[in-house]
């Protein structure tokens, strides 16, 4: 399929939604919760999962990062949130779907990084970006399966050079996977990426002897420093499940069996909050995913000692046991993935739904003693996250309907 000149579109800073000439490409507003900045927590907002399977993967992009290829998912809708400090981003999209009425259409979308909106790129739409240097993307994928010669279950992404004169035409999967299958695929990626932290392979379509085939190319980023020793970090630190997408770029997949997470957004001036917080009925797993300045985590232990450690690497997460007191602080604007496991003792309690945070004075740092810790199944927590997202979307739709009727 021969390339065409792209049609340019611009989305203003307030644009939380919008539709474009390629069917299925759109923005929608993300769901977030405002937190009390006087609680001592320091967070200004928590960005929640969107309606759907509630799987949350993250891709970090180092300074100077640049894409040299387009990518086409044949079995995945991308739903991307761009965590950054207003950096200008250009998205370039090509409709490569064999049965699409706009096959071959190319568009360019200019917008700014914002955690408050989500860009949807349907399966079969090729995409690449400029301006992702220092930006973190959260993907909330929707997966599909099919009897499809263009689909590889291990790597459904087809790549081709940005300067190619033609773009592939592909068949896309049409059978949406149930939530249980989404969770299974995500857990499989946890195992795969937790085992060797290898580089993602790129898959290209080639013609060999008149026959169309796919080949995989795996880059060599063996020079990336190892974190196996975790030297200098507290006992609560551990390696995340991740794969390399560049010499300093990582795809961070979930570490808990719920496969979902929130994002905490902090804005600080480097000063520690006056208080600690704890979660009586849940364990938290915190990962720094990016920001404009340094960030720190302080945790109190059973000896009344506070341990403070920098958080500056998305490959490392920190587990906060139930009842343990901690505080986050930072310079500038920073984002943290917050995963949760809920105690079985919390089943049926409203505090299980993120309402179990307690504020403590500085002196009160000793963790509570929790014997025989057992957690509810991750699938149940994922179901709660999906139910909350569906409820928020319903309320948002009602507000939009009322606003339209008032006009």
C-alpha positions as CSV (number, residue, x, y, z in Angstrom):
1,X,0.0,0.0,0.0
2,X,1.5,3.3,-1.1
3,X,2.0,6.0,1.5
4,X,0.0,9.3,1.4
5,X,0.6,12.7,2.8
6,X,-0.7,12.9,6.4
7,X,-3.6,15.1,7.3
8,X,-2.7,17.2,10.4
9,X,-4.8,17.7,13.5
10,X,-4.1,19.6,16.7
11,X,-5.6,18.9,20.1
12,X,-5.6,21.8,22.6
13,X,-4.5,21.4,26.2
14,X,-8.0,21.1,27.4
15,X,-9.1,18.6,24.8
16,X,-10.0,15.5,26.8
17,X,-11.9,13.9,23.9
18,X,-12.0,14.0,20.2
19,X,-12.5,11.9,17.0
20,X,-10.4,11.7,13.9
21,X,-10.8,10.6,10.2
22,X,-9.4,7.1,11.0
23,X,-12.3,5.1,12.6
24,X,-11.6,4.2,16.2
25,X,-8.9,6.7,16.8
26,X,-9.9,9.1,19.6
27,X,-9.1,10.7,22.9
28,X,-11.2,10.3,26.1
29,X,-10.8,11.7,29.6
30,X,-8.9,9.7,32.1
31,X,-10.4,9.0,35.6
32,X,-8.7,10.7,38.5
33,X,-9.3,11.5,42.1
34,X,-8.2,14.6,44.0
35,X,-6.4,14.0,47.3
36,X,-6.2,16.2,50.3
37,X,-2.8,17.8,50.1
38,X,-3.0,18.6,53.8
39,X,-3.1,14.9,54.8
40,X,0.7,14.7,54.7
41,X,0.7,12.4,51.7
42,X,1.7,15.1,49.3
43,X,-0.2,13.7,46.3
44,X,-2.3,16.0,44.3
45,X,-4.1,13.4,42.2
46,X,-4.5,9.6,41.7
47,X,-5.1,8.5,38.1
48,X,-7.3,5.4,38.1
49,X,-7.6,2.6,35.5
50,X,-10.1,3.2,32.6
51,X,-13.1,1.1,31.9
52,X,-12.3,-2.3,30.5
53,X,-9.9,-5.1,31.4
54,X,-7.9,-2.8,33.8
55,X,-4.5,-4.2,32.7
56,X,-1.9,-1.5,33.2
57,X,1.6,-1.7,31.5
58,X,4.0,1.2,31.5
59,X,6.8,2.2,29.0
60,X,9.5,4.6,30.1
61,X,11.4,6.7,27.5
62,X,14.8,8.0,28.3
63,X,15.9,11.5,27.4
64,X,16.8,11.6,23.7
65,X,14.5,8.6,22.9
66,X,13.3,8.5,19.3
67,X,11.3,5.9,17.3
68,X,12.8,4.7,14.0
69,X,9.9,2.5,13.0
70,X,6.1,2.3,12.8
71,X,4.4,-0.4,14.7
72,X,1.1,-2.2,14.0
73,X,-0.7,-4.4,16.6
74,X,-2.9,-6.9,14.9
75,X,-4.5,-8.2,18.1
76,X,-4.4,-5.3,20.4
77,X,-6.1,-1.9,20.9
78,X,-3.7,0.5,22.5
79,X,-5.1,2.9,25.1
80,X,-2.3,5.3,26.0
81,X,-1.9,7.9,28.8
82,X,1.1,10.1,28.4
83,X,2.7,11.1,31.8
84,X,4.8,14.2,31.3
85,X,5.1,17.8,32.1
86,X,3.3,19.2,29.1
87,X,5.9,18.1,26.5
88,X,4.7,18.5,22.9
89,X,4.1,15.2,21.2
90,X,3.3,14.3,17.6
91,X,1.5,11.0,16.8
92,X,1.7,9.7,13.2
93,X,-1.0,7.1,12.3
94,X,-1.7,5.0,9.2
95,X,-4.8,2.9,8.7
96,X,-3.5,-0.5,7.6
97,X,-6.6,-2.6,8.2
98,X,-7.5,-4.6,5.1
99,X,-11.3,-4.1,5.4
100,X,-11.3,-0.5,6.6
101,X,-13.2,2.2,4.6
102,X,-10.2,4.5,5.2
103,X,-7.4,2.0,4.3
104,X,-4.3,4.0,3.6
105,X,-5.3,7.2,5.3
106,X,-2.5,8.9,7.2
107,X,-3.0,11.5,10.0
108,X,-0.7,13.4,12.3
109,X,-2.0,14.5,15.7
110,X,-0.2,17.2,17.8
111,X,-0.9,17.3,21.5
112,X,0.8,17.8,24.8
113,X,1.7,15.1,27.4
114,X,-1.1,15.0,30.0
115,X,-2.1,12.3,32.5
116,X,-5.7,13.4,32.2
117,X,-6.6,12.0,28.8
118,X,-6.2,8.7,26.9
119,X,-5.4,8.1,23.2
120,X,-7.0,5.1,21.6
121,X,-5.2,3.4,18.7
122,X,-7.2,0.5,17.3
123,X,-5.6,-2.8,16.2
124,X,-4.4,-2.5,12.6
125,X,-3.5,1.2,12.8
126,X,0.2,1.8,12.4
127,X,1.7,4.4,14.8
128,X,4.8,6.1,15.8
129,X,5.6,9.2,17.9
130,X,8.0,12.2,18.1
131,X,8.5,14.0,21.4
132,X,8.4,11.0,23.9
133,X,11.8,11.9,25.4
134,X,11.3,11.8,29.2
135,X,7.7,10.8,28.8
136,X,6.1,7.7,30.4
137,X,3.2,6.0,28.7
138,X,0.6,3.8,30.4
139,X,-1.1,1.3,28.1
140,X,-4.4,-0.3,29.1
141,X,-4.6,-2.8,26.2
142,X,-7.6,-4.6,24.9
143,X,-6.6,-7.9,23.4
144,X,-8.2,-10.0,20.6
145,X,-7.6,-13.4,19.1
146,X,-8.3,-14.9,15.7
147,X,-7.2,-17.5,13.1
148,X,-5.1,-14.8,11.5
149,X,-1.9,-15.4,9.4
150,X,-0.6,-11.9,10.4
151,X,-0.9,-12.7,14.1
152,X,1.8,-14.1,16.3
153,X,0.5,-14.7,19.9
154,X,4.1,-14.2,21.2
155,X,4.6,-10.8,19.4
156,X,1.6,-9.3,17.6
157,X,3.5,-6.1,16.7
158,X,4.6,-5.7,13.0
159,X,7.3,-3.0,12.5
160,X,8.3,-1.2,9.3
161,X,10.7,1.8,8.8
162,X,9.3,5.3,9.2
163,X,10.7,6.3,5.8
164,X,9.2,3.3,3.9
165,X,7.4,4.2,0.7
166,X,4.7,1.6,1.4
167,X,2.9,0.3,4.5
168,X,1.7,-3.2,5.1
169,X,-2.0,-4.1,4.8
170,X,-3.0,-6.5,7.6
171,X,-5.8,-8.6,8.8
172,X,-6.8,-7.7,12.4
173,X,-8.1,-10.0,15.1
174,X,-11.8,-9.6,15.9
175,X,-12.6,-11.9,18.9
176,X,-12.2,-9.9,22.1
177,X,-10.6,-11.9,24.8
178,X,-12.6,-12.3,28.1
179,X,-11.2,-10.7,31.2
180,X,-9.9,-14.0,32.5
181,X,-7.9,-14.4,29.3
182,X,-6.6,-10.8,29.7
183,X,-5.4,-11.7,33.2
184,X,-3.8,-14.9,32.0
185,X,-1.9,-13.1,29.2
186,X,-0.7,-10.4,31.7
187,X,0.5,-13.0,34.2
188,X,2.4,-14.8,31.5
189,X,4.1,-11.5,30.6
190,X,5.1,-11.2,34.2
191,X,6.8,-14.5,34.2
192,X,8.5,-13.9,30.9
193,X,9.7,-10.5,31.7
194,X,10.6,-11.3,35.3
195,X,12.9,-14.2,34.2
196,X,15.5,-12.6,32.0
197,X,14.6,-8.9,31.3
198,X,15.4,-9.4,27.7
199,X,14.9,-6.9,24.9
200,X,11.6,-7.0,22.9
201,X,12.0,-8.4,19.4
202,X,10.8,-6.5,16.4
203,X,8.8,-8.4,13.8
204,X,9.1,-7.5,10.1
205,X,7.2,-8.7,7.1
206,X,9.5,-9.9,4.2
207,X,9.2,-11.5,0.8
208,X,11.4,-14.6,0.4
209,X,11.1,-16.4,-2.9
210,X,7.8,-14.9,-3.7
211,X,6.4,-16.0,-0.3
212,X,5.4,-13.5,2.5
213,X,7.0,-14.4,5.8
214,X,7.7,-12.7,9.1
215,X,11.1,-12.5,10.8
216,X,12.0,-11.4,14.3
217,X,15.0,-9.2,15.1
218,X,16.2,-8.9,18.7
219,X,18.5,-5.9,19.5
220,X,21.5,-6.3,21.7
221,X,21.4,-4.0,24.7
222,X,23.7,-6.2,26.8
223,X,25.4,-3.2,28.1
224,X,22.5,-2.2,30.3
225,X,23.7,-2.2,34.0
226,X,22.4,-5.1,36.1
227,X,20.4,-4.4,39.3
228,X,20.7,-8.0,40.6
229,X,22.4,-6.9,43.8
230,X,20.1,-4.0,44.7
231,X,23.0,-2.6,46.6
232,X,22.1,0.1,49.1
233,X,18.4,-0.4,48.9
234,X,16.2,-1.5,51.9
235,X,14.8,-5.0,52.3
236,X,11.5,-3.8,50.8
237,X,13.1,-3.2,47.4
238,X,12.9,-5.7,44.6
239,X,13.2,-5.9,40.8
240,X,10.1,-5.3,38.7
241,X,9.0,-7.4,35.8
242,X,10.3,-5.5,32.8
243,X,11.7,-5.9,29.3
244,X,14.1,-3.6,27.5
245,X,12.8,-1.3,24.8
246,X,16.0,0.6,24.5
247,X,19.3,1.1,26.3
248,X,17.5,3.0,29.0
249,X,13.9,2.4,28.1
250,X,11.8,-0.2,29.8
251,X,8.4,-1.8,29.5
252,X,7.2,-2.4,33.1
253,X,4.5,-5.0,33.4
254,X,2.4,-5.7,36.6
255,X,4.0,-7.4,39.7
256,X,0.7,-8.4,41.4
257,X,-1.9,-10.9,40.3
258,X,-4.6,-8.3,39.9
259,X,-2.5,-6.9,37.0
260,X,-3.9,-3.4,37.6
261,X,-2.6,-0.3,39.4
262,X,-3.3,3.4,40.0
263,X,-0.8,6.2,39.3
264,X,0.0,8.7,42.1
265,X,0.9,12.2,40.9
266,X,3.1,14.2,43.3
267,X,4.1,17.9,43.1
268,X,6.8,18.9,45.6
269,X,9.7,21.2,46.5
270,X,11.9,18.5,48.0
271,X,10.7,18.9,51.6
272,X,9.4,15.9,53.5
273,X,5.8,15.9,54.6
274,X,5.1,16.4,58.2
275,X,3.2,13.2,58.6
276,X,3.3,9.5,57.6
277,X,0.5,7.5,56.1
278,X,-0.3,3.8,56.4
279,X,-2.9,1.3,54.9
280,X,-4.4,-0.9,57.6
281,X,-6.0,-3.5,55.3
282,X,-3.8,-3.5,52.2
283,X,-0.2,-3.9,51.0
284,X,1.1,-1.3,48.5
285,X,3.8,-1.8,45.9
286,X,5.2,1.5,44.7
287,X,7.3,2.1,41.6
288,X,8.7,5.5,40.5
289,X,7.9,5.7,36.8
290,X,9.2,9.2,35.9
291,X,9.3,12.8,36.7
292,X,11.0,16.2,36.5
293,X,13.1,15.9,39.7
294,X,14.3,13.6,42.4
295,X,11.9,11.6,44.5
296,X,12.3,9.8,47.9
297,X,10.4,7.1,49.9
298,X,10.7,7.0,53.7
299,X,9.5,3.9,55.6
300,X,9.3,3.3,59.3
301,X,10.3,-0.1,60.7
302,X,9.5,-2.0,63.9
303,X,12.4,-0.4,65.7
304,X,11.0,3.0,65.2
305,X,13.7,3.8,62.7
306,X,12.9,5.7,59.4
307,X,14.7,4.6,56.3
308,X,14.8,7.1,53.4
309,X,15.8,6.0,49.9
310,X,15.8,7.7,46.5
311,X,13.3,6.5,44.0
312,X,14.8,7.1,40.5
313,X,14.7,3.8,38.6
314,X,11.5,2.2,37.2
315,X,13.0,-1.2,37.4
316,X,12.8,-1.2,41.2
317,X,9.6,-1.4,43.3
318,X,9.1,-1.1,47.1
319,X,6.6,-3.1,49.1
320,X,4.8,-1.4,51.9
321,X,3.3,-4.0,54.3
322,X,-0.1,-3.5,55.9
323,X,0.2,-1.1,58.7
324,X,3.7,0.1,57.8
325,X,4.1,3.9,58.0
326,X,5.6,5.7,55.0
327,X,5.8,9.0,53.1
328,X,6.7,10.1,49.6
329,X,8.3,13.4,48.7
330,X,9.9,14.8,45.6
331,X,11.2,17.8,43.7
332,X,9.0,18.9,40.8
333,X,6.3,16.7,39.3
334,X,6.6,12.9,39.6
335,X,4.5,9.8,39.0
336,X,4.4,6.5,40.9
337,X,2.7,3.3,40.0
338,X,0.7,2.1,43.0
339,X,-0.3,-1.6,43.1
340,X,-2.3,-3.1,45.9
341,X,-3.1,-6.4,47.5
342,X,-6.0,-6.5,49.9
343,X,-6.2,-8.5,53.1
344,X,-8.8,-11.2,53.3
345,X,-9.8,-9.7,56.6
346,X,-11.0,-6.6,54.6
347,X,-13.5,-8.6,52.5
348,X,-16.8,-6.9,52.6
349,X,-15.4,-3.7,54.1
350,X,-15.6,-0.3,52.4
351,X,-12.0,0.2,53.5
352,X,-10.9,-2.4,51.0
353,X,-11.7,0.0,48.2
354,X,-8.8,2.3,48.9
355,X,-10.4,4.0,51.9
356,X,-8.1,2.5,54.6
357,X,-5.4,5.2,54.6
358,X,-4.5,6.6,58.1
359,X,-2.5,9.7,58.8
360,X,0.2,9.5,61.5
361,X,2.4,11.9,63.3
362,X,6.2,11.7,62.7
363,X,6.8,9.8,65.9
364,X,4.3,7.0,65.1
365,X,6.3,5.0,62.6
366,X,6.1,1.5,64.1
367,X,4.3,-1.0,61.7
368,X,1.3,-2.9,63.1
369,X,1.8,-6.6,63.7
370,X,-0.2,-8.6,61.1
371,X,-0.2,-12.3,61.7
372,X,-0.9,-15.0,59.0
373,X,-1.3,-12.4,56.2
374,X,-3.6,-13.7,53.5
375,X,-4.9,-11.6,50.5
376,X,-8.0,-11.8,48.4
377,X,-7.5,-13.2,44.9
378,X,-6.1,-10.8,42.3
379,X,-9.0,-11.5,40.0
380,X,-11.4,-10.2,42.7
381,X,-9.4,-7.0,43.1
382,X,-9.3,-6.6,39.3
383,X,-13.1,-7.0,39.2
384,X,-13.4,-4.2,41.9
385,X,-11.2,-1.9,39.8
386,X,-13.3,-2.6,36.7
387,X,-16.5,-2.0,38.6
388,X,-15.2,1.3,39.9
389,X,-14.1,2.3,36.4
390,X,-17.5,1.4,34.9
391,X,-19.2,3.4,37.6
392,X,-17.0,6.5,37.0
393,X,-17.6,6.3,33.3
394,X,-21.4,6.1,33.9
395,X,-21.3,9.2,36.1
396,X,-19.1,11.0,33.5
397,X,-21.5,10.1,30.7
398,X,-24.5,11.3,32.8
399,X,-22.7,14.6,33.4
400,X,-21.9,15.0,29.7
401,X,-25.5,14.3,28.8
402,X,-26.8,16.9,31.4
403,X,-24.4,19.5,30.0
404,X,-25.5,18.8,26.5
405,X,-29.2,19.1,27.4
406,X,-28.5,22.4,29.2
407,X,-27.1,23.8,26.0
